[in-house]
Amino acid sequence: MSETTHDKILEVAAKTFAEKGYNGTCMREIAEALDITKAALYYHFPGKEEIFSACLTHTLGQLVNGLEALAKTDSSVWEKLRILIEGMCNFSTNSPQTFMLFKKVVSQSFDKEIDMKMLHSYFTRQQKATMLIIASGIEKGELRDDMPVNLITSAIVGMIHHTSGPQMRIMAGIDLTLEEHTENLITLLQGGFAKQ
């Protein structure tokens, strides 16, 4: 199966699942949206459960693998955080269907029970990779060392997550380019909120 076909199937399926829920989505609908036969869709995925799982694990796997690779680079903590912020903003902007599906699944406002152990393993890997970035920044003297690494990590990740999603940006009235958004967050992370 080519990567292009695989990605297109998952993009359309994520959109359909996000809009209609698991129970409201059928293989025929996904196939029609892709302009392929149901048989062709079944050639790539044996059923709806497998497509749904792949919608979650494929994207999560790519994100976490990228973050783990980023954590291992010698770049400064600020460059790593810049890449992390841009990645989060790009994910929600470039893959709104998958982002919306994740949002519904994580908030538990979805009509299918999810294997939270599977999701937990990805989130654990994400947390560990981000903690490595922060710990490296502390070790290099780029970040303060008088607070627990896990607290700093959670604060930074929370700030990034809650300002990068498209709905959060709209609700908060954040109307900035990706570059402006990234630079403002880096400025806040570097200087804090106290008036200088």
C-alpha positions as CSV (number, residue, x, y, z in Angstrom):
1,M,0.0,0.0,0.0
2,S,1.5,3.3,-1.0
3,E,1.9,6.0,1.7
4,T,-0.3,8.4,-0.3
5,T,-3.2,6.0,-0.4
6,H,-2.8,5.1,3.2
7,D,-2.7,8.7,4.3
8,K,-5.7,9.6,2.2
9,I,-7.8,6.8,3.6
10,L,-6.9,7.8,7.1
11,E,-7.6,11.5,6.4
12,V,-11.0,10.8,5.0
13,A,-11.8,8.3,7.7
14,A,-10.7,10.6,10.5
15,K,-13.0,13.4,9.1
16,T,-15.9,11.0,8.9
17,F,-15.3,9.6,12.4
18,A,-14.9,13.1,13.9
19,E,-18.1,14.3,12.2
20,K,-20.4,11.2,12.6
21,G,-18.9,9.3,15.4
22,Y,-17.8,5.6,15.3
23,N,-21.4,4.2,15.1
24,G,-22.5,6.7,12.5
25,T,-19.6,5.8,10.1
26,C,-19.6,2.9,7.7
27,M,-17.0,1.5,5.3
28,R,-19.3,2.3,2.3
29,E,-19.3,6.0,3.3
30,I,-15.5,6.1,3.6
31,A,-15.1,4.3,0.2
32,E,-17.6,6.7,-1.5
33,A,-15.8,9.7,-0.1
34,L,-12.5,8.3,-1.5
35,D,-14.2,7.5,-4.8
36,I,-13.1,3.8,-4.5
37,T,-15.1,0.6,-4.1
38,K,-15.7,-1.0,-0.7
39,A,-13.6,-3.9,-2.0
40,A,-10.6,-1.6,-2.6
41,L,-11.0,-0.1,0.9
42,Y,-11.1,-3.7,2.4
43,Y,-7.9,-4.4,0.5
44,H,-6.2,-1.8,2.6
45,F,-8.0,-2.3,5.9
46,P,-9.9,-5.4,7.0
47,G,-12.6,-3.4,8.7
48,K,-13.8,-0.2,10.4
49,E,-12.1,-1.0,13.7
50,E,-8.7,-1.3,12.0
51,I,-9.2,2.0,10.1
52,F,-10.3,3.7,13.3
53,S,-7.3,2.4,15.3
54,A,-5.0,3.4,12.4
55,C,-6.4,7.0,12.4
56,L,-5.2,7.3,16.0
57,T,-2.0,5.3,16.0
58,H,-0.6,6.3,12.6
59,T,-0.6,10.0,13.4
60,L,0.4,9.6,17.1
61,G,3.3,7.4,16.0
62,Q,4.6,10.0,13.6
63,L,4.3,12.8,16.2
64,V,5.9,10.8,19.0
65,N,8.7,9.5,16.7
66,G,9.5,13.0,15.6
67,L,9.5,14.3,19.2
68,E,11.8,11.5,20.3
69,A,14.2,12.2,17.5
70,L,14.0,16.0,18.3
71,A,14.8,15.3,22.0
72,K,18.1,13.5,20.9
73,T,19.4,16.4,18.9
74,D,22.1,18.8,20.2
75,S,20.0,21.9,19.4
76,S,19.3,24.4,22.2
77,V,16.2,23.9,24.3
78,W,14.8,27.1,22.6
79,E,15.2,25.7,19.1
80,K,13.6,22.4,20.2
81,L,10.7,24.2,21.8
82,R,10.3,26.4,18.7
83,I,10.1,23.2,16.6
84,L,7.6,21.7,19.1
85,I,5.4,24.7,19.0
86,E,5.4,24.9,15.2
87,G,4.7,21.2,15.0
88,M,1.7,21.5,17.3
89,C,0.3,24.5,15.4
90,N,0.9,22.7,12.0
91,F,-0.7,19.5,13.2
92,S,-4.0,21.2,14.2
93,T,-3.9,23.4,11.1
94,N,-2.8,20.9,8.5
95,S,-4.7,17.9,9.9
96,P,-7.9,19.4,11.3
97,Q,-9.9,16.2,10.9
98,T,-7.4,14.1,12.8
99,F,-6.9,16.8,15.4
100,M,-10.7,17.0,16.0
101,L,-10.9,13.2,16.3
102,F,-8.1,13.2,18.9
103,K,-9.8,16.0,20.8
104,K,-13.1,14.1,20.9
105,V,-11.4,10.8,21.9
106,V,-9.3,12.4,24.6
107,S,-12.2,14.4,26.1
108,Q,-14.1,11.1,26.1
109,S,-17.0,12.8,24.2
110,F,-16.9,10.0,21.6
111,D,-19.4,7.2,21.0
112,K,-16.9,4.4,21.2
113,E,-14.9,3.1,24.1
114,I,-11.2,3.6,23.3
115,D,-8.3,1.4,24.4
116,M,-6.8,4.0,26.7
117,K,-3.8,1.8,27.4
118,M,-2.8,2.1,23.8
119,L,-3.2,5.9,23.9
120,H,-1.5,6.1,27.2
121,S,1.7,4.5,25.9
122,Y,1.9,7.2,23.2
123,F,1.3,10.0,25.7
124,T,3.9,8.5,28.1
125,R,6.4,8.4,25.3
126,Q,5.5,12.0,24.4
127,Q,5.9,13.1,28.1
128,K,9.3,11.3,28.4
129,A,10.6,12.9,25.2
130,T,9.5,16.4,26.3
131,M,11.0,15.8,29.8
132,L,14.3,14.9,28.1
133,I,14.2,18.2,26.2
134,I,13.6,20.2,29.4
135,A,16.2,18.2,31.4
136,S,18.7,18.8,28.7
137,G,17.9,22.5,28.8
138,I,18.4,22.5,32.6
139,E,21.7,20.6,32.2
140,K,23.0,23.1,29.6
141,G,22.1,26.0,31.9
142,E,19.4,27.2,29.5
143,L,16.5,26.7,31.9
144,R,16.2,27.3,35.7
145,D,17.1,24.4,37.9
146,D,15.1,25.2,41.0
147,M,11.9,23.5,40.1
148,P,11.0,19.9,39.3
149,V,11.5,18.9,35.7
150,N,8.1,17.3,35.5
151,L,6.4,20.6,36.7
152,I,8.3,22.7,34.1
153,T,7.5,20.1,31.4
154,S,3.8,20.1,32.2
155,A,3.6,23.9,32.3
156,I,5.3,24.3,29.0
157,V,3.3,21.5,27.3
158,G,0.1,22.9,28.7
159,M,0.9,26.4,27.4
160,I,1.7,25.0,23.9
161,H,-1.3,22.7,23.7
162,H,-3.8,25.3,24.9
163,T,-2.7,28.0,22.5
164,S,-2.0,25.9,19.4
165,G,-5.4,24.3,18.6
166,P,-7.6,26.1,16.0
167,Q,-10.6,26.4,18.3
168,M,-8.6,27.6,21.2
169,R,-7.0,30.3,18.9
170,I,-10.4,31.4,17.8
171,M,-12.0,31.4,21.3
172,A,-9.0,33.4,22.6
173,G,-9.0,35.8,19.7
174,I,-5.4,34.8,18.8
175,D,-4.9,36.1,15.2
176,L,-1.2,35.7,14.6
177,T,0.9,34.1,11.9
178,L,2.6,30.8,12.8
179,E,5.9,32.7,13.1
180,E,4.4,35.4,15.4
181,H,2.6,32.8,17.5
182,T,5.8,30.8,17.9
183,E,8.0,33.8,18.7
184,N,5.5,35.2,21.3
185,L,5.4,31.8,23.1
186,I,9.2,31.5,23.1
187,T,9.4,35.1,24.5
188,L,6.9,34.1,27.3
189,L,8.8,30.9,28.0
190,Q,12.1,32.7,28.2
191,G,11.1,35.8,30.1
192,G,8.0,34.7,32.0
193,F,5.0,36.9,32.6
194,A,6.5,39.5,35.0
195,K,7.0,42.9,33.5
196,Q,10.6,43.5,32.6
